[in-house]
Amino acid sequence: MRDVARTLYLVCYDVADPKRLYRVHRFLLGYKVGGQKSFFECWLTPAELREVRAGLRARMNLAEDRAHIFQLDPRQQVRCLGQAQPPHAGAFLIV
């Protein structure tokens, strides 16, 4: 099996309905390595990025809710304010 490169993304969402919000939040927990509330840092392969996009579409009402997926440059220096902590970039374990 060959290694697949992962890219760092910031996934942000604003969901109007509490039930949909819960479903979106629970779905993204499986991909996040850091973040808080409705902003998650995710290291994703191209296939996982497609899964995240499809999963968000399936769980959101596209007329009322919104999500943004930003590709981040992992070489940038992380600057934290307040009680923020840099994302943990440890080894990945997929079970």
N, CA, C and O atoms as a Tinker XYZ file with bonds, in Angstrom:
   380  protein
     1  N      0.849000   -1.173000    0.000000    73     2
     2  CA     0.000000    0.000000    0.000000    64     1     3
     3  C      0.895000    1.237000    0.000000    63     2     4     5
     4  O      1.805000    1.338000    0.823000    81     3
     5  N      0.654000    2.159000   -0.895000    73     3     6
     6  CA     1.487000    3.352000   -0.951000    64     5     7
     7  C      0.916000    4.441000   -0.048000    63     6     8     9
     8  O     -0.288000    4.498000    0.204000    81     7
     9  N      1.808000    5.298000    0.429000    73     7    10
    10  CA     1.378000    6.402000    1.275000    64     9    11
    11  C      0.702000    7.468000    0.430000    63    10    12    13
    12  O      1.154000    7.783000   -0.671000    81    11
    13  N     -0.376000    8.016000    0.952000    73    11    14
    14  CA    -1.093000    9.074000    0.264000    64    13    15
    15  C     -0.861000   10.367000    1.036000    63    14    16    17
    16  O     -1.009000   10.412000    2.257000    81    15
    17  N     -0.498000   11.408000    0.311000    73    15    18
    18  CA    -0.220000   12.690000    0.957000    64    17    19
    19  C     -1.502000   13.280000    1.537000    63    18    20    21
    20  O     -2.578000   13.189000    0.946000    81    19
    21  N     -1.356000   13.881000    2.698000    73    19    22
    22  CA    -2.466000   14.565000    3.354000    64    21    23
    23  C     -2.220000   16.058000    3.281000    63    22    24    25
    24  O     -1.078000   16.519000    3.300000    81    23
    25  N     -3.303000   16.800000    3.198000    73    23    26
    26  CA    -3.254000   18.250000    3.132000    64    25    27
    27  C     -4.056000   18.798000    4.300000    63    26    28    29
    28  O     -5.067000   18.220000    4.700000    81    27
    29  N     -3.597000   19.920000    4.844000    73    27    30
    30  CA    -4.274000   20.534000    5.978000    64    29    31
    31  C     -5.402000   21.434000    5.488000    63    30    32    33
    32  O     -5.194000   22.294000    4.632000    81    31
    33  N     -6.599000   21.229000    6.039000    73    31    34
    34  CA    -7.777000   22.028000    5.700000    64    33    35
    35  C     -8.398000   22.575000    6.981000    63    34    36    37
    36  O     -8.289000   21.975000    8.050000    81    35
    37  N     -9.041000   23.711000    6.848000    73    35    38
    38  CA    -9.871000   24.265000    7.908000    64    37    39
    39  C    -11.311000   24.139000    7.431000    63    38    40    41
    40  O    -11.680000   24.711000    6.405000    81    39
    41  N    -12.125000   23.391000    8.171000    73    39    42
    42  CA   -13.528000   23.189000    7.821000    64    41    43
    43  C    -14.362000   23.989000    8.813000    63    42    44    45
    44  O    -14.294000   23.764000   10.022000    81    43
    45  N    -15.149000   24.926000    8.288000    73    43    46
    46  CA   -15.984000   25.809000    9.115000    64    45    47
    47  C    -17.433000   25.630000    8.672000    63    46    48    49
    48  O    -17.712000   25.473000    7.483000    81    47
    49  N    -18.337000   25.655000    9.621000    73    47    50
    50  CA   -19.739000   25.473000    9.253000    64    49    51
    51  C    -20.646000   26.317000   10.117000    63    50    52    53
    52  O    -20.324000   26.648000   11.258000    81    51
    53  N    -21.787000   26.657000    9.548000    73    51    54
    54  CA   -22.849000   27.393000   10.245000    64    53    55
    55  C    -24.159000   26.720000    9.846000    63    54    56    57
    56  O    -24.627000   26.866000    8.717000    81    55
    57  N    -24.739000   25.985000   10.783000    73    55    58
    58  CA   -25.940000   25.196000   10.514000    64    57    59
    59  C    -27.078000   25.748000   11.360000    63    58    60    61
    60  O    -26.933000   25.899000   12.573000    81    59
    61  N    -28.207000   26.048000   10.730000    73    59    62
    62  CA   -29.317000   26.725000   11.387000    64    61    63
    63  C    -30.132000   25.824000   12.313000    63    62    64    65
    64  O    -30.581000   26.278000   13.366000    81    63
    65  N    -30.331000   24.580000   11.951000    73    63    66
    66  CA   -31.186000   23.671000   12.715000    64    65    67
    67  C    -30.355000   22.860000   13.716000    63    66    68    69
    68  O    -29.332000   22.292000   13.332000    81    67
    69  N    -30.765000   22.790000   14.984000    73    67    70
    70  CA   -29.981000   22.059000   15.993000    64    69    71
    71  C    -29.753000   20.582000   15.664000    63    70    72    73
    72  O    -28.682000   20.052000   15.958000    81    71
    73  N    -30.727000   19.913000   15.065000    73    71    74
    74  CA   -30.544000   18.499000   14.720000    64    73    75
    75  C    -29.499000   18.333000   13.616000    63    74    76    77
    76  O    -28.638000   17.457000   13.698000    81    75
    77  N    -29.576000   19.169000   12.594000    73    75    78
    78  CA   -28.576000   19.115000   11.523000    64    77    79
    79  C    -27.207000   19.512000   12.062000    63    78    80    81
    80  O    -26.193000   18.924000   11.685000    81    79
    81  N    -27.177000   20.511000   12.944000    73    79    82
    82  CA   -25.920000   20.948000   13.541000    64    81    83
    83  C    -25.244000   19.794000   14.266000    63    82    84    85
    84  O    -24.038000   19.590000   14.123000    81    83
    85  N    -26.001000   19.051000   15.029000    73    83    86
    86  CA   -25.468000   17.902000   15.755000    64    85    87
    87  C    -24.917000   16.857000   14.790000    63    86    88    89
    88  O    -23.830000   16.319000   15.001000    81    87
    89  N    -25.677000   16.571000   13.723000    73    87    90
    90  CA   -25.232000   15.565000   12.749000    64    89    91
    91  C    -23.948000   15.991000   12.049000    63    90    92    93
    92  O    -23.047000   15.174000   11.859000    81    91
    93  N    -23.857000   17.266000   11.663000    73    91    94
    94  CA   -22.649000   17.774000   11.000000    64    93    95
    95  C    -21.461000   17.723000   11.959000    63    94    96    97
    96  O    -20.370000   17.289000   11.587000    81    95
    97  N    -21.681000   18.169000   13.190000    73    95    98
    98  CA   -20.608000   18.171000   14.187000    64    97    99
    99  C    -20.078000   16.758000   14.429000    63    98   100   101
   100  O    -18.868000   16.535000   14.412000    81    99
   101  N    -20.985000   15.805000   14.654000    73    99   102
   102  CA   -20.575000   14.409000   14.905000    64   101   103
   103  C    -19.839000   13.823000   13.706000    63   102   104   105
   104  O    -18.861000   13.094000   13.876000    81   103
   105  N    -20.294000   14.131000   12.505000    73   103   106
   106  CA   -19.645000   13.642000   11.299000    64   105   107
   107  C    -18.208000   14.145000   11.214000    63   106   108   109
   108  O    -17.295000   13.366000   10.938000    81   107
   109  N    -17.999000   15.430000   11.446000    73   107   110
   110  CA   -16.658000   16.011000   11.305000    64   109   111
   111  C    -15.705000   15.597000   12.418000    63   110   112   113
   112  O    -14.491000   15.681000   12.238000    81   111
   113  N    -16.214000   15.154000   13.553000    73   111   114
   114  CA   -15.332000   14.693000   14.627000    64   113   115
   115  C    -14.433000   13.547000   14.159000    63   114   116   117
   116  O    -13.326000   13.376000   14.670000    81   115
   117  N    -14.900000   12.779000   13.206000    73   115   118
   118  CA   -14.117000   11.665000   12.686000    64   117   119
   119  C    -12.938000   12.087000   11.824000    63   118   120   121
   120  O    -12.084000   11.260000   11.501000    81   119
   121  N    -12.877000   13.342000   11.451000    73   119   122
   122  CA   -11.812000   13.833000   10.571000    64   121   123
   123  C    -10.902000   14.859000   11.231000    63   122   124   125
   124  O     -9.813000   15.121000   10.720000    81   123
   125  N    -11.310000   15.444000   12.342000    73   123   126
   126  CA   -10.575000   16.571000   12.899000    64   125   127
   127  C     -9.347000   16.128000   13.691000    63   126   128   129
   128  O     -9.318000   15.050000   14.285000    81   127
   129  N     -8.333000   16.999000   13.681000    73   127   130
   130  CA    -7.164000   16.803000   14.543000    64   129   131
   131  C     -7.058000   17.947000   15.537000    63   130   132   133
   132  O     -6.292000   17.864000   16.497000    81   131
   133  N     -7.808000   19.002000   15.320000    73   131   134
   134  CA    -7.794000   20.151000   16.210000    64   133   135
   135  C     -8.947000   21.058000   15.874000    63   134   136   137
   136  O     -9.699000   20.808000   14.931000    81   135
   137  N     -9.084000   22.114000   16.651000    73   135   138
   138  CA   -10.137000   23.075000   16.388000    64   137   139
   139  C    -11.073000   23.195000   17.568000    63   138   140   141
   140  O    -10.839000   22.629000   18.636000    81   139
   141  N    -12.127000   23.937000   17.354000    73   139   142
   142  CA   -13.104000   24.122000   18.415000    64   141   143
   143  C    -14.438000   24.512000   17.815000    63   142   144   145
   144  O    -14.499000   25.112000   16.741000    81   143
   145  N    -15.500000   24.169000   18.513000    73   143   146
   146  CA   -16.874000   24.484000   18.127000    64   145   147
   147  C    -17.120000   24.192000   16.658000    63   146   148   149
   148  O    -17.208000   23.021000   16.291000    81   147
   149  N    -17.234000   25.191000   15.802000    73   147   150
   150  CA   -17.583000   24.935000   14.401000    64   149   151
   151  C    -16.414000   25.177000   13.456000    63   150   152   153
   152  O    -16.624000   25.403000   12.264000    81   151
   153  N    -15.186000   25.133000   13.967000    73   151   154
   154  CA   -13.978000   25.264000   13.145000    64   153   155
   155  C    -13.070000   24.087000   13.450000    63   154   156   157
   156  O    -12.589000   23.944000   14.574000    81   155
   157  N    -12.831000   23.235000   12.443000    73   155   158
   158  CA   -12.008000   22.049000   12.650000    64   157   159
   159  C    -10.823000   22.049000   11.702000    63   158   160   161
   160  O    -10.963000   22.346000   10.516000    81   159
   161  N     -9.644000   21.710000   12.239000    73   159   162
   162  CA    -8.466000   21.483000   11.409000    64   161   163
   163  C     -8.449000   20.006000   11.061000    63   162   164   165
   164  O     -8.544000   19.153000   11.943000    81   163
   165  N     -8.329000   19.703000    9.771000    73   163   166
   166  CA    -8.391000   18.320000    9.306000    64   165   167
   167  C     -7.265000   18.053000    8.314000    63   166   168   169
   168  O     -7.107000   18.797000    7.346000    81   167
   169  N     -6.481000   17.001000    8.541000    73   167   170
   170  CA    -5.500000   16.534000    7.566000    64   169   171
   171  C     -6.221000   15.497000    6.711000    63   170   172   173
   172  O     -6.589000   14.434000    7.210000    81   171
   173  N     -6.426000   15.794000    5.432000    73   171   174
   174  CA    -7.241000   14.933000    4.577000    64   173   175
   175  C     -6.489000   14.502000    3.325000    63   174   176   177
   176  O     -5.702000   15.261000    2.758000    81   175
   177  N     -6.745000   13.283000    2.914000    73   175   178
   178  CA    -6.309000   12.819000    1.606000    64   177   179
   179  C     -7.331000   13.337000    0.586000    63   178   180   181
   180  O     -8.401000   13.801000    0.979000    81   179
   181  N     -7.024000   13.269000   -0.705000    73   179   182
   182  CA    -8.029000   13.673000   -1.695000    64   181   183
   183  C     -9.334000   12.876000   -1.572000    63   182   184   185
   184  O    -10.416000   13.436000   -1.749000    81   183
   185  N     -9.242000   11.588000   -1.275000    73   183   186
   186  CA   -10.452000   10.774000   -1.121000    64   185   187
   187  C    -11.247000   11.207000    0.105000    63   186   188   189
   188  O    -12.475000   11.278000    0.052000    81   187
   189  N    -10.563000   11.497000    1.205000    73   187   190
   190  CA   -11.257000   11.955000    2.411000    64   189   191
   191  C    -11.906000   13.316000    2.192000    63   190   192   193
   192  O    -12.992000   13.575000    2.711000    81   191
   193  N    -11.252000   14.186000    1.430000    73   191   194
   194  CA   -11.842000   15.489000    1.125000    64   193   195
   195  C    -13.160000   15.306000    0.366000    63   194   196   197
   196  O    -14.140000   16.000000    0.639000    81   195
   197  N    -13.178000   14.374000   -0.581000    73   195   198
   198  CA   -14.428000   14.080000   -1.297000    64   197   199
   199  C    -15.489000   13.536000   -0.335000    63   198   200   201
   200  O    -16.663000   13.890000   -0.439000    81   199
   201  N    -15.074000   12.675000    0.601000    73   199   202
   202  CA   -16.012000   12.137000    1.586000    64   201   203
   203  C    -16.581000   13.247000    2.474000    63   202   204   205
   204  O    -17.773000   13.248000    2.781000    81   203
   205  N    -15.734000   14.184000    2.883000    73   203   206
   206  CA   -16.192000   15.285000    3.724000    64   205   207
   207  C    -17.189000   16.141000    2.960000    63   206   208   209
   208  O    -18.239000   16.495000    3.496000    81   207
   209  N    -16.877000   16.475000    1.726000    73   207   210
   210  CA   -17.805000   17.282000    0.921000    64   209   211
   211  C    -19.147000   16.583000    0.747000    63   210   212   213
   212  O    -20.200000   17.196000    0.924000    81   211
   213  N    -19.109000   15.303000    0.401000    73   211   214
   214  CA   -20.348000   14.546000    0.204000    64   213   215
   215  C    -21.107000   14.394000    1.524000    63   214   216   217
   216  O    -22.333000   14.497000    1.552000    81   215
   217  N    -20.385000   14.151000    2.608000    73   215   218
   218  CA   -21.025000   14.004000    3.914000    64   217   219
   219  C    -21.687000   15.288000    4.382000    63   218   220   221
   220  O    -22.773000   15.256000    4.962000    81   219
   221  N    -21.037000   16.417000    4.133000    73   219   222
   222  CA   -21.641000   17.698000    4.499000    64   221   223
   223  C    -22.895000   17.966000    3.669000    63   222   224   225
   224  O    -23.918000   18.397000    4.202000    81   223
   225  N    -22.811000   17.707000    2.355000    73   223   226
   226  CA   -23.989000   17.902000    1.493000    64   225   227
   227  C    -25.164000   17.053000    1.970000    63   226   228   229
   228  O    -26.311000   17.500000    1.950000    81   227
   229  N    -24.870000   15.831000    2.397000    73   227   230
   230  CA   -25.937000   14.918000    2.825000    64   229   231
   231  C    -26.562000   15.328000    4.158000    63   230   232   233
   232  O    -27.714000   14.988000    4.426000    81   231
   233  N    -25.826000   16.047000    4.990000    73   231   234
   234  CA   -26.297000   16.382000    6.331000    64   233   235
   235  C    -26.805000   17.811000    6.464000    63   234   236   237
   236  O    -27.390000   18.169000    7.487000    81   235
   237  N    -26.587000   18.626000    5.446000    73   235   238
   238  CA   -26.951000   20.042000    5.524000    64   237   239
   239  C    -28.129000   20.354000    4.612000    63   238   240   241
   240  O    -28.382000   19.643000    3.640000    81   239
   241  N    -28.837000   21.414000    4.934000    73   239   242
   242  CA   -29.834000   21.989000    4.041000    64   241   243
   243  C    -29.112000   23.119000    3.316000    63   242   244   245
   244  O    -28.836000   24.160000    3.913000    81   243
   245  N    -28.810000   22.931000    2.066000    73   243   246
   246  CA   -27.982000   23.883000    1.340000    64   245   247
   247  C    -28.646000   25.242000    1.148000    63   246   248   249
   248  O    -27.972000   26.212000    0.802000    81   247
   249  N    -29.958000   25.325000    1.368000    73   247   250
   250  CA   -30.651000   26.610000    1.273000    64   249   251
   251  C    -30.531000   27.414000    2.566000    63   250   252   253
   252  O    -30.662000   28.638000    2.546000    81   251
   253  N    -30.281000   26.734000    3.695000    73   251   254
   254  CA   -30.234000   27.413000    4.993000    64   253   255
   255  C    -28.866000   27.394000    5.663000    63   254   256   257
   256  O    -28.550000   28.300000    6.435000    81   255
   257  N    -28.058000   26.391000    5.387000    73   255   258
   258  CA   -26.788000   26.193000    6.076000    64   257   259
   259  C    -25.631000   26.514000    5.138000    63   258   260   261
   260  O    -25.805000   26.647000    3.927000    81   259
   261  N    -24.440000   26.636000    5.733000    73   259   262
   262  CA   -23.262000   26.837000    4.891000    64   261   263
   263  C    -22.041000   26.204000    5.535000    63   262   264   265
   264  O    -21.957000   26.057000    6.755000    81   263
   265  N    -21.103000   25.836000    4.683000    73   263   266
   266  CA   -19.826000   25.289000    5.134000    64   265   267
   267  C    -18.744000   25.815000    4.200000    63   266   268   269
   268  O    -18.971000   26.019000    3.008000    81   267
   269  N    -17.581000   26.026000    4.765000    73   267   270
   270  CA   -16.417000   26.465000    3.988000    64   269   271
   271  C    -15.273000   25.509000    4.290000    63   270   272   273
   272  O    -15.063000   25.119000    5.438000    81   271
   273  N    -14.544000   25.138000    3.258000    73   271   274
   274  CA   -13.373000   24.287000    3.407000    64   273   275
   275  C    -12.199000   25.050000    2.808000    63   274   276   277
   276  O    -12.142000   25.285000    1.601000    81   275
   277  N    -11.265000   25.432000    3.673000    73   275   278
   278  CA   -10.099000   26.203000    3.249000    64   277   279
   279  C     -8.863000   25.327000    3.310000    63   278   280   281
   280  O     -8.608000   24.674000    4.322000    81   279
   281  N     -8.092000   25.311000    2.222000    73   279   282
   282  CA    -6.816000   24.604000    2.240000    64   281   283
   283  C     -5.786000   25.509000    2.903000    63   282   284   285
   284  O     -5.630000   26.669000    2.520000    81   283
   285  N     -5.081000   24.973000    3.906000    73   283   286
   286  CA    -4.087000   25.741000    4.646000    64   285   287
   287  C     -2.677000   25.291000    4.277000    63   286   288   289
   288  O     -2.471000   24.158000    3.841000    81   287
   289  N     -1.731000   26.170000    4.453000    73   287   290
   290  CA    -0.333000   25.853000    4.201000    64   289   291
   291  C      0.307000   25.424000    5.523000    63   290   292   293
   292  O      0.487000   26.259000    6.408000    81   291
   293  N      0.654000   24.145000    5.678000    73   291   294
   294  CA     1.201000   23.674000    6.948000    64   293   295
   295  C      2.579000   24.255000    7.261000    63   294   296   297
   296  O      3.066000   24.116000    8.383000    81   295
   297  N      3.209000   24.902000    6.285000    73   295   298
   298  CA     4.520000   25.508000    6.533000    64   297   299
   299  C      4.410000   26.843000    7.246000    63   298   300   301
   300  O      5.398000   27.352000    7.775000    81   299
   301  N      3.208000   27.414000    7.261000    73   299   302
   302  CA     3.013000   28.698000    7.936000    64   301   303
   303  C      3.181000   28.541000    9.437000    63   302   304   305
   304  O      2.826000   27.510000   10.008000    81   303
   305  N      3.720000   29.558000   10.062000    73   303   306
   306  CA     3.859000   29.552000   11.515000    64   305   307
   307  C      2.484000   29.737000   12.154000    63   306   308   309
   308  O      1.701000   30.588000   11.733000    81   307
   309  N      2.201000   28.927000   13.178000    73   307   310
   310  CA     0.934000   29.028000   13.886000    64   309   311
   311  C      1.062000   30.115000   14.944000    63   310   312   313
   312  O      1.994000   30.099000   15.748000    81   311
   313  N      0.133000   31.051000   14.941000    73   311   314
   314  CA     0.105000   32.108000   15.952000    64   313   315
   315  C     -1.205000   32.005000   16.694000    63   314   316   317
   316  O     -2.278000   32.097000   16.098000    81   315
   317  N     -1.115000   31.816000   17.982000    73   315   318
   318  CA    -2.293000   31.630000   18.814000    64   317   319
   319  C     -2.489000   32.836000   19.720000    63   318   320   321
   320  O     -1.526000   33.437000   20.194000    81   319
   321  N     -3.733000   33.174000   19.951000    73   319   322
   322  CA    -4.088000   34.256000   20.865000    64   321   323
   323  C     -4.964000   33.693000   21.966000    63   322   324   325
   324  O     -5.674000   32.709000   21.757000    81   323
   325  N     -4.921000   34.305000   23.129000    73   323   326
   326  CA    -5.766000   33.844000   24.226000    64   325   327
   327  C     -5.357000   32.465000   24.686000    63   326   328   329
   328  O     -4.170000   32.198000   24.874000    81   327
   329  N     -6.319000   31.593000   24.867000    73   327   330
   330  CA    -6.041000   30.241000   25.349000    64   329   331
   331  C     -5.947000   29.231000   24.205000    63   330   332   333
   332  O     -6.005000   28.023000   24.436000    81   331
   333  N     -5.805000   29.715000   22.989000    73   331   334
   334  CA    -5.705000   28.827000   21.830000    64   333   335
   335  C     -4.424000   28.006000   21.907000    63   334   336   337
   336  O     -3.420000   28.451000   22.464000    81   335
   337  N     -4.469000   26.811000   21.348000    73   335   338
   338  CA    -3.306000   25.940000   21.299000    64   337   339
   339  C     -3.103000   25.487000   19.872000    63   338   340   341
   340  O     -4.075000   25.238000   19.159000    81   339
   341  N     -1.850000   25.374000   19.435000    73   339   342
   342  CA    -1.607000   24.887000   18.076000    64   341   343
   343  C     -2.146000   23.468000   17.919000    63   342   344   345
   344  O     -2.197000   22.721000   18.896000    81   343
   345  N     -2.552000   23.080000   16.700000    73   343   346
   346  CA    -3.071000   21.725000   16.488000    64   345   347
   347  C     -1.990000   20.695000   16.749000    63   346   348   349
   348  O     -0.811000   20.930000   16.482000    81   347
   349  N     -2.401000   19.560000   17.268000    73   347   350
   350  CA    -1.481000   18.459000   17.511000    64   349   351
   351  C     -1.214000   17.777000   16.174000    63   350   352   353
   352  O     -2.147000   17.339000   15.501000    81   351
   353  N      0.036000   17.686000   15.795000    73   351   354
   354  CA     0.408000   17.086000   14.502000    64   353   355
   355  C      1.112000   15.773000   14.713000    63   354   356   357
   356  O      2.156000   15.528000   14.109000    81   355
   357  N      0.565000   14.919000   15.560000    73   355   358
   358  CA     1.164000   13.629000   15.832000    64   357   359
   359  C      0.848000   12.626000   14.738000    63   358   360   361
   360  O      0.294000   12.970000   13.694000    81   359
   361  N      1.207000   11.396000   14.996000    73   359   362
   362  CA     0.968000   10.321000   14.034000    64   361   363
   363  C     -0.542000   10.068000   13.890000    63   362   364   365
   364  O     -1.315000   10.296000   14.820000    81   363
   365  N     -0.934000    9.598000   12.716000    73   363   366
   366  CA    -2.335000    9.282000   12.462000    64   365   367
   367  C     -2.561000    7.809000   12.719000    63   366   368   369
   368  O     -1.707000    6.979000   12.408000    81   367
   369  N     -3.701000    7.485000   13.283000    73   367   370
   370  CA    -4.083000    6.111000   13.497000    64   369   371
   371  C     -5.490000    5.929000   12.964000    63   370   372   373
   372  O     -6.431000    6.551000   13.458000    81   371
   373  N     -5.639000    5.087000   11.964000    73   371   374
   374  CA    -6.953000    4.831000   11.386000    64   373   375
   375  C     -7.376000    3.436000   11.794000    63   374   376   377
   376  O     -6.683000    2.457000   11.517000    81   375
   377  N     -8.513000    3.354000   12.452000    73   375   378
   378  CA    -8.997000    2.074000   12.953000    64   377   379
   379  C    -10.192000    1.643000   12.133000    63   378   380
   380  O    -10.764000    0.583000   12.385000    81   379
